[in-house]
Every structure is written in C-alpha cells, then in structure tokens.
Amino acid sequence: MKLAMIGLGKMGGNMTARMLRHKIEVVGFDFNTDTVNRLAKDEGMIPASSVQDAISKLEGQKIIWMMLPAGEITEKQIVDLIPMLNKGDIIIDGGNSNYKHSQRRGRMLAEHGIGFMDCGTSGGVWGLDNGYCLMVGAEKDVAEAVTPALKALAPAPHRGWAHVGPVGSGHFTKMIHNGIEYGMMQAMAEGLDLLKGKEEFGLDLAQITELWRHGSVVRSWLLDLTAESLKHDQTLDGVAPYVADSGEGRWTVVEAVEQGVAAPVLSLALQMRFASQEEDGYSYKLLSVMRNAFGGHMVKTSK
C-alpha cells in the first residue's frame, strides 16, 4: 500500500515512521524541510516538495492522510485538494476536528466522488512505539481501502482500531474520549493534591503513585505516566499552574447540553481548566505535566 501524509509534526511524523516500519509506502510533505529530510533519510519516506508533488508520486487510487491543526488550516487543505484528485480517491483527516465539520466535509467531498475518512487518533508521542488507538468514521469501501494502514498504525493488526460508524463518528468518538480524559486527569490531580496537602504524614507521591500502579482499581496508563513524572520531580516548582484546553473538552460539554444529558464531571473538568488559567494550585501543575507526558503538549514554566 502507498499513501501520502500531509503534516509531519509530533503525530504525523511518528505515524509516518510507524507505517514505513510496517512496509506501508509513504510520500510525506511538511513545510519543515528538515523534518521531511530526516524522515526520508532515517525511515525511507519518499520526500515531497509540495502537496501537489506528493500527490503526483501516488499511483492508482490516491489516499491522502492529513495530520494538521483542526479548523481553518484543515478546511483550506481539503478544499485545495479537490481539484488535484479524481473520483474514487480518499482524504483522511486524522486530526482533532469537530465531528460536525467532518460530516459537512464528507458531504462536500462526496459531491466530487472523493471518499472521506475522519479518524480519531489517540496515542500521543508514544504511538510510534506502542501503536495508536484509531476511531474510524467512513463508508465501508473507504474503510476497507485504508485498512492496511490502520493495521500498521494500531498496537496490533486486530486490536486498537475500529470502523465505528459513518463519516463524523470517528471524530465524535474521539471527542467523547477526550472529554472522559479530562475527567480522569482532574480526579487524579485533585487526589494527589490532597495527599500532598496532608503535611503531617509526609507522604511520598512518587511512592504512592508507583504503589497504585500494581493491583489497584485506579491503575492506568495515565497513572503510569504520572508516576514516572513524579519520580523525577514532586515539587513541580518550575511548572506554571496553567492548563490549556485544546477544544475537544468544550465540544463534549456542548454535546451534552445539546443532547440534554447530565455530564457534571466532564463539565466541571473543563471549567477547572479555565480556572487554572487564572489561579494557582498544585493540581493544575499536575494536569500540565500529565498533558506533556502523554501528548507532548507544551508546559508553561513559572517565572
């Protein structure tokens, strides 16, 4: 199988490397030529000097996978791709787009006979080694055409990826996943803040989080990453108590309102991220460290 990857940042670059290591041919383009050259040299990626050049290096049914920031950049790239493609070609959006935008884009591309896949992608900076969790929204024929790449990217060929439903459902599933993630992170950060605050016990948070990793009900990959971070630094004095929200938490809360479904934990977790941007607190520092640990998100340093 052969496809083009547009966007070779933290996610796109690692996904490209993983596919190449699993014998998927990848033509890659990014405005950062150093990244393009590195992946070509180290991983055997076919380099492209532009989006048009990348497409020209594909044969037969052209499959273009985009890992770009959600919003205007993704929208413009999809529109620009239309005249470059033929009926039966496929565009995949693996970024964190709003599912409603994906539904609209799917309808727009269908008018041109171009297939569309919205692929919710989880795994962060660890996906290269561990594989990615892939939540696919697409028509059946589109999902089948891309299956070899999905199997290569997933932790194993038959687990860690699924065609969950029609166009829009992949990004919808990922949106709810991220909303749950907000709640899990908030609960863990608040609990550890309470442990730290009980100064009379002199609790070792690195010891306790490591302890919880083995046999406890709250053991998880998120706990693994938190324990590893606290092993190196428990004070977090150099970390600012500022936690950004990337958008999907907001969309999840809006969805809860639109459906009339009570989601107090997810809603409050989002509100606490807003609060972190104005207040001080150890739990906010922990949230920032967690985001960096799984996703490579920038940590704001304290002055």
JOPEWO-V75569 format. One line per field, one symbol per residue. ss: DSSP state (h for helix, s for strand, l for the rest). phi: phi as a letter, one per 30 degrees, with the letter a starting at -180 (. if undefined). burial: 1 if it has 9 or more other ideal C-beta (glycine too) atoms within 8 Angstrom, else 0. Layout:
ss = ???
phi = ???
burial = ???
This chain:
ss = lssssslllhhhhhhhhhhhhlllssssslllhhhhhhhhhhhllsslllhhhhhhllllllsssslllllhhhhhhhhhhhlllllllsssslllllhhhhhhhhhhhhllllsssssssslhhhhhhhlssssssllhhhhhhhhhhhhhhslsllslssssslllhhhhhhhhhhhhhhhhhhhhhhhhhhhhhlhhhlllhhhhhhhhllllllllhhhhhhhhhhhhllllllsllllllllhhhhhhhhhhhhllllhhhhhhhhhhhhhlllllhhhhhhhhhhhhhhlllllsll
phi = .bbcccjcdedddddddddddcicdbcbbadddddeddddddcidddbcaddddddccbiddccccbbedjdddeddddddeddccejdbccccdcdddddddddddddddcicdbbcbdbbkhdcdedcjccccccadedddddceeddddddeaecajbaddldejddddddddedddeeddddddddddddddddddchdcddddddeddciddcdadddedddddddcacdhddcddbbdcdjddddddddddddicdbddddddddddddddbbcldddddeddddddcciddcdddd
burial = 011111111011111111110101111111000011101100101111001011101100011111110100111011011100100011111111111011101111110101111111111110110011111111000110110011111100000110010011111111111111111111111101101100000010110111011000001001111111110000010011111010111111101100000010111111011111000011111111111111101010000
